[in-house]
Amino acid sequence: MSGISQIISPDGYIHTIQEKRGSSEQIGSTESIQATFYFPSVSDYIRGAILEGKPYFFVGRSGNAQIGIKTYQSNLTTMPTIENQDIYLDGQIQNLNPLLDSGLQTGNVLELFKKGDEIGRLVVMDPELRINDVRHYLHKRLFVGREITKGYYEGFEIHQESDPVTGKISDYITIDLEPFQYIFEPYAINPSSINAVIKEGRSALGKIRSRVAVDLKSAVLKPNELFVGDVKISLGDVYAIIDAVVEPEANLIEHLPARVLDPFRTFRDRQVELYNFGNCDTPLSEIKIRVRFFRTKNPLTVPLEKSKVKEGYRVYDLLTNAEISNLFRSIHNHSLGMILNKGNFIQIPRAKDIEGEAQFEIIKHSVVQSTSRKSELVLPTSEENELQNGEFRKTLQKLSVLGGINSRIFIGDKFPSHEVINALNRSGIRTFLINSANPSFEDDYIKKMIKLTHADHSACEFLRYDSETDKIYTFYHGCFMEPDDKERFDKVRYWFAFYGSHTKEADNRLTIELLSQLAAKLGDEMGIAHGGGPGLMKESNDLARKHNIMSAGIAIDLEGERQLSLTTCDGLIKYKEGLRLSRQDHLQKLSNLPIINTGGYGSSEELAISITSMKIHENPLAPIILLDPDNLWNHAQKQTIEIADRKYGPPFIPNLIKPCRTADEALKEIIKFLSNPDNWYKKNKIPAEDIETSRVKSRRIRQETLGQVKVDVFENPNYRLTQVNI
């Protein structure tokens, strides 16, 4: 932990509050209180650096800065008082947000600050640790700006200056604002909600503000206005210090004192808090945030990786499965679960009614406890775990670099209810790590996980540890899969849904032959989606694993029907008993190419659903392959023709249905379609209006329901397949 805290002190607290400055008639930026701040157990390095006269500053708590509270040292020429290992500093707390006073009725938000409130830290900008040449770090352990193409970023510039202490020519970076801002909701501001931010920090900010898009070219920051926005930056083993001065300097826009970006814990979006102390409007597009960088020791016990630095270190990046298993053994029998936050384990006591208000109040209190930074690690206290404290200490040291949505984790033995998830999520907990072998879910629970996992902002992560297989899985686009499989999932363009019978009587050899041939032609662009059960589903899943093709099982709890769900799929989700149609809808929305094998009643239903989904444009229009060596589906095909002739349905539907007696015949039809979809549509007389409608609607539905960003709706030819010899 010493590497992380090298240039930053532990949290400081309000030691005494002396007086309020400013007339009672005045509000906003003129009103402040004087206080003494106390920093306990400060390291020898920081105390020595301050005594040596190295540059340092007092950084305010991020949550306070984001509501417009400025904290600063009263007199920069006066040294802090150092007593043994403690430091005392005289400072000011100033309100820059008039909304806080007008919404509190008392007219003075500063009265909410009390002795003992966490307020900020001391930061040493050690010139000996400054990174002079930033280019050596860019895209290795430091990512700044928006990624435009792979490896290319824009939205920032590198500048040079002479370091005021060493005189060395050193780099600093200016970063453009992102087109978002955080707007306060006046009707949500009250003494309770603001006090929650002061006491709990950023986790309570969601209750009083909304994140909205902003046009940087037309929006301006007016005099005496507060702006809270974003910049793009990800850090590895590097500190970033935001300058209080914001460009253009002449406009007197200042960054509030929450100016430290922690190593490993800063990923992608970092909020910035700006106040215009000048007297002129400044377009947001002209504002640049200055950032300087400082070295720190790398506390990781795993290799530093570009992708992890950029996207954030997760619990499965840092811990072995044995260590994860050990976490679950520390949960008390009477606990709802535990919160893991920056080196602290906090048990959540279980209320008699886990859905009641009392349980939510217990959760809230536990979250506050977990966010209180301690100078010593807080370890589980049971007798069994006392013997393992050495191992826990090592585990917690590894997890000290958790960041992003993984900075706080809920650990439990079963997936929590909607209400508990909401309560934890509102408190800033974004990651849920659950010990469960092969759970089944309600439809609305799966939809909730999808929505929270793939939200544009403040996304969550749901993790499942399976003690039987000793594996950890993450929830991604509707399925649980091993973290490394997310990349394989994203590469898939063509999701083949293989429908067929689970009975022993069904001959699946034709389907297996076709799957093998497709795998040879399409490689990792191909994935298969199936029902996650026995029979054809198991055979196709086994063959997919043999060919290293992504396999997603959308299963249902049919143990009562003697249909056990698979556990060897690359991606797996299981619906509760009775949710057959929800499960089928999931399969339809994941896949874009249906293959119907000879089968029974279930396969007949799946054929009808596939046809209907294309009829109402919920699926992209594609050939519906009937593997039919014995003419099982002959009557079904004739019926679609009869329906079209009677104008009971669109006339193009029968042209989509392609019965095939051999795997070669089916492969030829599929390759013809994929190599040039528009040409295939033209030859099969599919109306252009229906093609375009299905592309737009099916893409939107998949993005909304499964959170998929890239969805192949057969708009572009696959030129790699045009030369395939069949």
Buried (B, 14 or more C-beta within 10 A) or exposed (E): BEBBBBBBBBBBBBBEBEEBBBEEEEBBBEBBBBBBBBBBEBBEBBBEBBEEEBBBBBBBBBBBBBBBBBBBBBEEEEEBEBEEBBBBBBBBBBBBBBBBBBBBEEEBBBEBBEEEBBBBBBBBBBBEBBBBEBEEBBBBBBBBBEBEEEEEBEBBEEEEEEBEBEEEEBBBBBBBBBBBBBEBEEEBBBBEBBBBBBBBBBBBBBBBBEBEEBEBEEBBBEBBBBBBBBBBBBBBBBBBBBBBEBBEEEBBBBBBBBBBBBBBBBBBBBBBBBBBEBEEEBEBBBBBBBBBBBBBEBBBEEEBBBEBBBBBBBBBBBBEBEBBBBBBEBBBEEBBBBBBBBBBBBBBBBBEEBEEEEBBEBBBEBBBBBBBEEEEBBBBEBEEBEEBBEBBBEBBBBBBBBBBBBBBBBBBEEBBEEBBBBBBBBBBBBBBBBBBEBBBBBBEBBBBBBBBBBEEEEBBBBBBBBEEEEBBBBBBBBBBBBBEBEEBBEEBBBBBBBBBBBEEEBBBEBBBBBBBBBBEBBEBBBBBBBBBBBBBBBBBBEBBBEBEBBBBBBBBBBEEEEBBBBBBBBBBBBBBEEBBEBBBBBBBBBBBBBBBBBBBEBBBBBBEBBBBBBBEBBBBBBBBBBBBBEEBBEEBBEEBBEBBEEEEBBEBBBBBBBBBBEBEBBBBBBBBBBBBBBEBBEEBEBEEEBBBBBBEBBBEBBBEBBBBEEBBBBEEBBEEBEEBEE
